[in-house]
C-alpha cells in the first residue's frame, strides 16, 4: 500500500497492489471519499507474483505517479505510470538484482 495525492485535491489517496496469486493489478482509491478511482494492470496477467507499490513525482511535473514492481523475487523492472490514465511513463531496470526489486516513496 502507498499513499499520496494523486487527484490534486490536497487529500492523500490510497494505492493498493494485488497479492500473490492474483492478477497483477493496482487499485487506486480517493482519500477524500473512499471511492474507487481506477484499477490499472501494469504487468502481464500471467505474472501473479503480487505487486509492490509506491507514489512519487518521478518526472518532476508536479504530479505524483504510481510506481510498481512484481513481488515474490521476480527479476523484473519497476514501472511508473499515470494514475489517471494507467499509461506507462517510465521503466526502471532491476540492475541485475536476483531477488526482485522493492519500491518505496516519500511525501514532499
Backbone as a printed PyTorch tensor [residue, N CA C, xyz], in Angstrom:
tensor([[[  0.8350,  -1.1780,   0.0000],
         [  0.0000,   0.0000,   0.0000],
         [  0.8820,   1.2440,   0.0000]],

        [[  0.4330,   2.2700,  -0.6960],
         [  1.1240,   3.5560,  -0.7310],
         [  0.0870,   4.6700,  -0.6170]],

        [[  0.5580,   5.8350,  -0.2180],
         [ -0.3300,   6.9780,  -0.0230],
         [  0.2840,   8.2050,  -0.6800]],

        [[ -0.5200,   8.9800,  -1.3860],
         [ -0.0670,  10.2260,  -2.0000],
         [ -1.2260,  10.8950,  -2.7080]],

        [[ -1.1710,  12.2000,  -2.8610],
         [ -2.2490,  12.9490,  -3.5030],
         [ -2.1640,  12.7880,  -5.0210]],

        [[ -2.9310,  11.8640,  -5.5550],
         [ -2.9410,  11.5900,  -6.9940],
         [ -4.0130,  12.3840,  -7.7280]],

        [[ -4.9850,  12.9160,  -7.0000],
         [ -6.0960,  13.6320,  -7.6260],
         [ -5.9080,  15.1450,  -7.6100]],

        [[ -4.9250,  15.6350,  -6.8640],
         [ -4.6580,  17.0700,  -6.8210],
         [ -5.5930,  17.8630,  -5.9380]],

        [[ -6.3380,  17.1770,  -5.0670],
         [ -7.2820,  17.8840,  -4.1840],
         [ -6.7040,  18.1870,  -2.8040]],

        [[ -5.4210,  17.8530,  -2.5950],
         [ -4.7860,  18.1130,  -1.3110],
         [ -4.9960,  17.0320,  -0.2730]],

        [[ -5.7530,  15.9910,  -0.6280],
         [ -6.0220,  14.8780,   0.2900],
         [ -5.2770,  13.6450,  -0.2220]],

        [[ -4.4780,  12.9880,   0.6260],
         [ -3.7660,  11.7920,   0.1840],
         [ -4.7240,  10.6850,  -0.2660]],

        [[ -4.4150,  10.0730,  -1.3920],
         [ -5.1880,   8.9530,  -1.9250],
         [ -4.4480,   7.6590,  -1.6130]],

        [[ -5.1290,   6.5340,  -1.7600],
         [ -4.5860,   5.2310,  -1.3840],
         [ -4.3620,   4.3640,  -2.6140]],

        [[ -3.2200,   3.6810,  -2.6430],
         [ -2.8570,   2.8030,  -3.7600],
         [ -2.5440,   1.4270,  -3.1800]],

        [[ -3.1900,   0.4030,  -3.7120],
         [ -3.0010,  -0.9680,  -3.2450],
         [ -2.5110,  -1.8410,  -4.3810]],

        [[ -1.5320,  -2.7030,  -4.0990],
         [ -1.0550,  -3.6820,  -5.0590],
         [ -1.6640,  -5.0340,  -4.7440]],

        [[ -2.0350,  -5.7750,  -5.7650],
         [ -2.6250,  -7.1060,  -5.5900],
         [ -1.6310,  -8.0490,  -4.9230]],

        [[ -2.1420,  -9.0270,  -4.2050],
         [ -1.3020, -10.0120,  -3.5340],
         [ -0.9020, -11.1480,  -4.4620]],

        [[ -0.0050, -11.9740,  -3.9600],
         [  0.4850, -13.1250,  -4.7160],
         [ -0.6790, -14.0350,  -5.1020]],

        [[ -0.6720, -14.5110,  -6.3490],
         [ -1.7200, -15.3970,  -6.8450],
         [ -2.8280, -14.6820,  -7.5850]],

        [[ -2.8970, -13.3620,  -7.4430],
         [ -3.9320, -12.5760,  -8.1270],
         [ -3.3540, -11.9560,  -9.3920]],

        [[ -4.2220, -11.5320, -10.2920],
         [ -3.7880, -10.7810, -11.4710],
         [ -3.0490,  -9.5450, -10.9690]],

        [[ -1.9050,  -9.1850, -11.5430],
         [ -1.0880,  -8.0860, -11.0210],
         [ -1.7040,  -6.7090, -11.2690]],

        [[ -2.6840,  -6.3640, -10.4630],
         [ -3.4070,  -5.1090, -10.6040],
         [ -3.0370,  -4.1430,  -9.4840]],

        [[ -3.2660,  -2.8590,  -9.7630],
         [ -3.0760,  -1.7880,  -8.7970],
         [ -4.3980,  -1.0390,  -8.7010]],

        [[ -4.9310,  -0.9310,  -7.4790],
         [ -6.2030,  -0.2530,  -7.2520],
         [ -5.9450,   1.0860,  -6.5660]],

        [[ -6.5940,   2.1390,  -7.0640],
         [ -6.4040,   3.4910,  -6.5480],
         [ -7.7340,   3.9940,  -6.0110]],

        [[ -7.7120,   4.5020,  -4.7630],
         [ -8.9210,   4.9830,  -4.0980],
         [ -8.7620,   6.4330,  -3.6790]],

        [[ -9.8370,   7.2000,  -3.8330],
         [ -9.8680,   8.6030,  -3.4490],
         [ -9.8050,   8.7260,  -1.9330]],

        [[ -8.8440,   9.4830,  -1.4270],
         [ -8.6840,   9.6360,   0.0100],
         [ -9.7820,  10.4490,   0.6580]],

        [[-10.4300,  11.3230,  -0.0970],
         [-11.4980,  12.1600,   0.4540],
         [-12.8180,  11.4190,   0.5490]],

        [[-13.1130,  10.5660,  -0.4440],
         [-14.4310,   9.9140,  -0.4890],
         [-14.3790,   8.4130,  -0.2640]],

        [[-13.2120,   7.8110,  -0.4590],
         [-13.1000,   6.3510,  -0.3680],
         [-13.5310,   5.6340,  -1.6280]],

        [[-13.9640,   6.3980,  -2.6320],
         [-14.4320,   5.8010,  -3.8870],
         [-13.2630,   5.2900,  -4.7230]],

        [[-13.5160,   4.2370,  -5.4670],
         [-12.5180,   3.7060,  -6.3890],
         [-12.3080,   4.7050,  -7.5220]],

        [[-11.0540,   5.0370,  -7.7790],
         [-10.7290,   5.9510,  -8.8750],
         [-10.4380,   5.1630, -10.1420]],

        [[ -9.5960,   4.1430,  -9.9960],
         [ -9.1710,   3.3830, -11.1660],
         [ -8.4460,   2.1260, -10.7170]],

        [[ -8.4720,   1.1130, -11.5680],
         [ -7.6480,  -0.0810, -11.3950],
         [ -6.7920,  -0.2240, -12.6340]],

        [[ -5.4860,  -0.3560, -12.4370],
         [ -4.5390,  -0.4730, -13.5350],
         [ -3.8720,  -1.8430, -13.4730]],

        [[ -3.4610,  -2.3360, -14.6150],
         [ -2.7440,  -3.6040, -14.6800],
         [ -1.4020,  -3.3570, -15.3670]],

        [[ -0.3610,  -3.0290, -14.5790],
         [  0.9180,  -2.6560, -15.1720],
         [  1.7700,  -3.8100, -15.6940]],

        [[  1.3720,  -5.0550, -15.3960],
         [  2.1520,  -6.2240, -15.8210],
         [  1.2400,  -7.2480, -16.4770]],

        [[  1.8370,  -8.1730, -17.2040],
         [  1.1140,  -9.2550, -17.8590],
         [  0.2780, -10.0230, -16.8330]],

        [[ -0.9550, -10.3500, -17.1810],
         [ -1.8890, -11.0240, -16.2760],
         [ -1.3870, -12.3740, -15.7780]],

        [[ -0.4860, -13.0060, -16.5150],
         [  0.0300, -14.3210, -16.1200],
         [  1.0560, -14.2240, -14.9880]],

        [[  1.5650, -13.0330, -14.7230],
         [  2.6300, -12.8350, -13.7340],
         [  2.0070, -12.5710, -12.3660]],

        [[  1.5750, -13.5890, -11.6980],
         [  0.8060, -13.4760, -10.4520],
         [  1.6860, -13.5710,  -9.2040]],

        [[  2.6870, -12.7270,  -9.1260],
         [  3.6230, -12.7440,  -8.0020],
         [  3.3240, -11.6670,  -6.9720]],

        [[  2.2470, -10.9170,  -7.1520],
         [  1.9430,  -9.8010,  -6.2640],
         [  2.5600,  -8.5220,  -6.8020]],

        [[  2.0520,  -7.3850,  -6.3680],
         [  2.5360,  -6.0960,  -6.8400],
         [  2.8870,  -5.2260,  -5.6350]],

        [[  4.0790,  -4.6430,  -5.6640],
         [  4.5130,  -3.6850,  -4.6470],
         [  4.3650,  -2.2910,  -5.2430]],

        [[  3.8860,  -1.3330,  -4.4470],
         [  3.5850,  -0.0070,  -4.9810],
         [  4.2190,   1.1070,  -4.1590]],

        [[  4.3920,   2.2500,  -4.8010],
         [  4.8520,   3.4840,  -4.1720],
         [  4.2600,   4.6410,  -4.9710]],

        [[  4.3540,   5.8370,  -4.4140],
         [  3.8670,   7.0410,  -5.0800],
         [  4.9880,   8.0750,  -5.0420]],

        [[  5.3080,   8.6680,  -6.1910],
         [  6.3550,   9.6920,  -6.2680],
         [  6.1760,  10.5000,  -7.5480]],

        [[  6.7120,  11.6940,  -7.5560],
         [  6.7240,  12.5290,  -8.7550],
         [  8.0190,  12.2360,  -9.5040]],

        [[  8.0220,  11.1830, -10.2990],
         [  9.2560,  10.7190, -10.9320],
         [  9.7170,  11.5850, -12.1010]],

        [[  8.7970,  12.2900, -12.7400],
         [  9.1880,  13.1100, -13.8870],
         [  9.1980,  14.6020, -13.5570]],

        [[  9.0440,  14.9280, -12.2800],
         [  9.1270,  16.3000, -11.7750],
         [  8.1810,  17.2620, -12.4910]],

        [[  6.9530,  16.7840, -12.7810],
         [  5.9620,  17.6520, -13.4000],
         [  4.9720,  18.2140, -12.3820]],

        [[  5.2130,  17.9440, -11.0850],
         [  4.3280,  18.4380, -10.0340],
         [  3.1690,  17.5120,  -9.7180]],

        [[  3.0830,  16.3850, -10.4110],
         [  2.0170,  15.4080, -10.1740],
         [  2.6450,  14.0620,  -9.8410]],

        [[  2.0320,  13.3690,  -8.8810],
         [  2.5470,  12.0560,  -8.4950],
         [  2.2120,  10.9910,  -9.5280]],

        [[  3.1420,  10.0640,  -9.7100],
         [  2.9060,   8.8540, -10.4850],
         [  2.8830,   7.6790,  -9.5160]],

        [[  2.3390,   6.5540,  -9.9870],
         [  2.3650,   5.3110,  -9.2230],
         [  3.5330,   4.4880,  -9.7340]],

        [[  4.3340,   3.9600,  -8.8240],
         [  5.4200,   3.0510,  -9.1730],
         [  5.0150,   1.6560,  -8.7450]],

        [[  5.3770,   0.6650,  -9.5430],
         [  5.0070,  -0.7130,  -9.2220],
         [  6.1150,  -1.6670,  -9.6440]],

        [[  6.2870,  -2.7180,  -8.8540],
         [  7.1640,  -3.8270,  -9.2010],
         [  6.4230,  -5.1070,  -8.8820]],

        [[  6.8590,  -6.1940,  -9.5040],
         [  6.3160,  -7.5010,  -9.1570],
         [  6.9730,  -7.9850,  -7.8760]],

        [[  6.2290,  -8.6960,  -7.0600],
         [  6.7640,  -9.2470,  -5.8210],
         [  7.2990, -10.6480,  -6.0170]],

        [[  7.5590, -11.3120,  -4.9290],
         [  7.9200, -12.7180,  -4.9560],
         [  9.2490, -13.0500,  -5.5700]],

        [[ 10.2120, -12.1250,  -5.5260],
         [ 11.5310, -12.4310,  -6.0530],
         [ 11.6190, -12.4250,  -7.5620]],

        [[ 10.6530, -11.7760,  -8.2190],
         [ 10.6800, -11.7150,  -9.6820],
         [ 11.7970, -10.7920, -10.1430]],

        [[ 12.6200, -11.2800, -11.0500],
         [ 13.6650, -10.4460, -11.6450],
         [ 12.9740,  -9.6060, -12.7050]],

        [[ 12.7200,  -8.3730, -12.3920],
         [ 11.9000,  -7.5530, -13.2650],
         [ 12.2830,  -6.0970, -13.1390]],

        [[ 11.4950,  -5.2590, -13.7330],
         [ 11.6980,  -3.8230, -13.7030],
         [ 10.6510,  -3.1680, -12.8100]],

        [[ 10.9030,  -1.9230, -12.4720],
         [  9.8920,  -1.0940, -11.8200],
         [  9.3040,  -0.2010, -12.9040]],

        [[  8.0140,   0.0280, -12.8550],
         [  7.3720,   0.9030, -13.8290],
         [  6.7040,   2.0590, -13.1040]],

        [[  6.7000,   3.2100, -13.7450],
         [  5.9700,   4.3720, -13.2460],
         [  4.8670,   4.6550, -14.2490]],

        [[  3.6480,   4.8630, -13.7370],
         [  2.5470,   5.1430, -14.6450],
         [  1.6420,   6.2280, -14.1030]],

        [[  0.9210,   6.8760, -15.0150],
         [ -0.0160,   7.9380, -14.6840],
         [ -1.2300,   7.3260, -13.9940]],

        [[ -1.5730,   7.8310, -12.8220],
         [ -2.6810,   7.2690, -12.0550],
         [ -4.0400,   7.5230, -12.6960]],

        [[ -4.1610,   8.5720, -13.4960],
         [ -5.4600,   8.8780, -14.0880],
         [ -5.7140,   8.1370, -15.3910]],

        [[ -4.6490,   7.7040, -16.0760],
         [ -4.8290,   7.0310, -17.3680],
         [ -4.2710,   5.6080, -17.4060]],

        [[ -3.4740,   5.2390, -16.4140],
         [ -2.7540,   3.9590, -16.3820],
         [ -1.6840,   3.8670, -17.4640]],

        [[ -1.3660,   4.9750, -18.1100],
         [ -0.3510,   4.9800, -19.1600],
         [  1.0390,   4.9200, -18.5370]],

        [[  1.8440,   3.9780, -19.0240],
         [  3.2180,   3.8200, -18.5410],
         [  4.0400,   5.0330, -18.9760]],

        [[  4.7730,   5.6200, -18.0140],
         [  5.6040,   6.7820, -18.2930],
         [  7.0870,   6.4400, -18.3390]],

        [[  7.5330,   5.6190, -17.4070],
         [  8.9480,   5.3150, -17.2820],
         [  9.1230,   3.8880, -16.8080]],

        [[ 10.2040,   3.2540, -17.2410],
         [ 10.5640,   1.9220, -16.7690],
         [ 11.9740,   1.9820, -16.2040]],

        [[ 12.1500,   1.3610, -15.0380],
         [ 13.4570,   1.3190, -14.3920],
         [ 13.9510,  -0.1240, -14.3670]],

        [[ 15.2050,  -0.3770, -14.7440],
         [ 15.7300,  -1.7510, -14.7400],
         [ 15.9760,  -2.2480, -13.3170]],

        [[ 16.0600,  -3.5560, -13.1820],
         [ 16.3300,  -4.1630, -11.8670],
         [ 17.8110,  -4.1810, -11.5450]],

        [[ 18.6650,  -3.7800, -12.4910],
         [ 20.1150,  -3.7220, -12.3030],
         [ 20.6940,  -5.0680, -11.8870]],

        [[ 20.0850,  -6.1640, -12.3560],
         [ 20.6070,  -7.4980, -12.0890],
         [ 20.3250,  -8.0390, -10.7070]],

        [[ 19.4770,  -7.3910,  -9.9420],
         [ 19.1440,  -7.8930,  -8.6090],
         [ 18.4170,  -9.2260,  -8.7420]],

        [[ 18.8660, -10.2380,  -8.0450],
         [ 18.3760, -11.6050,  -8.2280],
         [ 17.0900, -11.9140,  -7.4630]],

        [[ 16.7480, -11.1490,  -6.4470],
         [ 15.5730, -11.4560,  -5.6160],
         [ 14.4340, -10.4780,  -5.8370]],

        [[ 14.4700,  -9.7220,  -6.9090],
         [ 13.4010,  -8.7850,  -7.1960],
         [ 13.7440,  -7.3730,  -6.7590]],

        [[ 12.8200,  -6.4620,  -7.0050],
         [ 13.0050,  -5.0460,  -6.7390],
         [ 11.8860,  -4.5570,  -5.8360]],

        [[ 12.2220,  -3.7860,  -4.8210],
         [ 11.2080,  -3.1430,  -3.9830],
         [ 11.1370,  -1.6720,  -4.3860]],

        [[  9.9550,  -1.0820,  -4.2320],
         [  9.8230,   0.3480,  -4.4410],
         [  9.3830,   0.9760,  -3.1340]],

        [[  9.7200,   2.2190,  -2.9550],
         [  9.3170,   2.9650,  -1.7600],
         [  9.2040,   4.4320,  -2.1340]],

        [[  8.4490,   5.1560,  -1.3620],
         [  8.2560,   6.5650,  -1.6890],
         [  8.2340,   7.4010,  -0.4440]],

        [[  8.2550,   8.6880,  -0.6610],
         [  8.1630,   9.6350,   0.4420],
         [  7.2760,  10.7820,   0.0110]],

        [[  6.7160,  11.4190,   0.9700],
         [  5.8370,  12.5390,   0.6980],
         [  6.6090,  13.8350,   0.7980]],

        [[  6.3380,  14.7800,  -0.1060],
         [  7.0350,  16.0750,  -0.0700],
         [  6.6240,  16.8800,   1.1090]]])
